[in-house]
Amino acid sequence: MIERDDETQSGFGLTPVRTARLIAALVALTGMVFLFLERMLSAVLEMANEGVQLGLTRYDSFTGRMALQNFAEDRQLFKMLQDTQGLLPSAESALTVFLVIAIVLLAIAVVGLALPKFFVHILVAIKLLKWESDGYEEVGEETSFREILTNIGEIPLKKLAIPVAVIIVFVVGFAGIRSCQESAKLASVESAVEELEQHTLDYIKAQKAYFGRTKTVGGPKALQLPDTSSTDYFEYKITGARFSAISRVPLEGCPAGTKWSIYSEAKGVFSKELALYRQPPKTPACINITPNYKNIGRPEKAKKVEDPKVKDQKSKDSTDKDQKAKEPEKK
């Protein structure tokens, strides 16, 4: 209950304005808690996703499949990884719910702090608070929603502009930050993929040039390439006839430690030919970011480009022929 008369209260009593601001502060604190939980769970979810992908990649290798066939503990762990992978989309939906709740609570808190008298009338109208005067409850003085909506029009625009502007700035700013984060992630993934494809293409070109001169497969010294090198995204190695690139950071669901490789071999007895075996990872997330890895360095097939107008005309002629075929023959 709250005291009805603002002017008769002094000292440390809870006036309507003080009560509204206290409740708004508690609502803001609750919203901050939800926002903190959303951020913390987002970090945990990212680590869990990386761990699941790394574990599934481990069991997709030869030694991992052998472990699944021979050890019950590995089969149990693999099942746990699959179950966790199935729960990750639900966890991402829960993060969205937490974020929406946080934004709504913070918006309510801003309104309560900026317009305390209006806020306290809303709390009374929805029965969360009751008026009290001289120790007795006032039974007949309740504010309806219609009266509240009528009073909104009487509030000066300056008072409404401040909380509305704060809410808009908060929502737009948060959405902008999230959008910038997603754009930065996408840009980093694109840069990493371009770097991987360029290093792979450099190795293929060097190997083809060396094989064209000597009809043998060359190592790093013969190809005049470094045997090991590293960047922000990958660690590159050339050992004998094999080129490999190992990711150092997670890339859009593709875990760190994932390997792309190429094995070179000279085939044939009388006429030697160079065979290049491109081996991308089998993890779906890694396949999605490098779908064309098996085609790097291959000659592009010439495709006949057909004029769109000619194509449309052929389609129209075909449709006319089909319609004439369906018409009954007239005698």
Beta strands, then each sheet from edge to edge (+ up, - down):
strand 1: 2-3
strand 2: 131-133
strand 3: 136-137
strand 4: 228-230
strand 5: 234-239
strand 6: 242-247
strand 7: 259-267
strand 8: 273-279
sheet 1: 1+ 2+ 3-
sheet 2: 4+ 5- 6+ 7- 8+
end
